[in-house]
């Protein structure tokens, strides 16, 4: 457990000392989301209709952009190897790193999303659902993305390869996440979507760190 | 007989060389029979007319696309647990065939959809999950070739195939609840709603596709083995004789 806490506080301190990276993620999120009204036209009804989906896709891409940095610098300077040699189980400190990564990218995205929802003219209850869905969904993105980031450590064509691996795995999160806000907008209950997202989060939280652990072991071989 | 005798690349190379032509012949015979039953004997469909005959390619390809992914993930799991080189080579050899069948299923589906649904493409559950499956295959192929050290690529891609197989049912059900136009399956374990000659043709074509997949991956695994073991003595001896 100490490995989890140690990696968590270390990565959080690092993110805090370099706030630029998290800010860039947020700027990218807002920028891409504001390109859509320019591209598809500013018809308020159309925007309210596509809003949840667009915001989800933007959040997904923004969360994806932060992934390469999750293990790359630790891998490059040998920290990852030292951590793998430590007495703590690999899944423990990997969980800590992922939690810190989510706190510095996923959570700001979630907090910012109601603002973008307002720009898209979403009704108030849809804004709440959107925020709740992102709160449950972005940790799953961080977890799945961490597995793909660990698999591609030291690979040729890093970024594009990571996209090819991670984005197909993100599909269920996108479907249920965007579905929740759309259900609310259509006057239906969002709870089935949110329950499925929550279930996905629980399953991913207990299983993915072990997959990440074996991926890191493969990378360090 | 020692079960692990053929897990050595050099012995399996010879075995695969002997088996591959047999499976190719089986595939050709089954495909000829299947095409004859499907195109000549099977009756015209009452609703869809002649165009339904695409299913004799489409359904076997779709089945094989999923089945091959499952087999590939099993080889991936074996490669990681037993650390056997040949399992990873088999997974690598299966991936292009699986991707090909996935592509064929999507392509024939589009040509069936145009006259029947009036559109080449819909964002429907099955089609979308088949498309995601194609990306999983492409990701596997890309990852296995992304490293200087081939063993590293083997192991990373094996782990990816296992993550993919866990995620595959989730993707499948998520898109199924999301949107559905594709018809349900006509064949269930309790019985089939199809005409018996149509079913015969489809099963013949499925076995043909299956035999072809085995033959093609055996040929491919032979070239993977040769490439990997090019410095081994037995490969150099092979070139001499």
Interface residues (C-beta under 8 A of the other chain):
Chain A: X147 X148 X151 X152 X154 X155 X156 X157 X161 X164 X165 X167 X168 X169 X171 X172 X175 X176 X179 X196 X200 X207 X211 X214 X215 X218 X219 X221
Chain B: X80 X128 X132 X135 X136 X138 X139 X142 X143 X146 X147 X148 X151 X152 X155 X156 X159 X160 X162 X163 X164 X166 X167 X170 X171 X174 X175 X177 X178
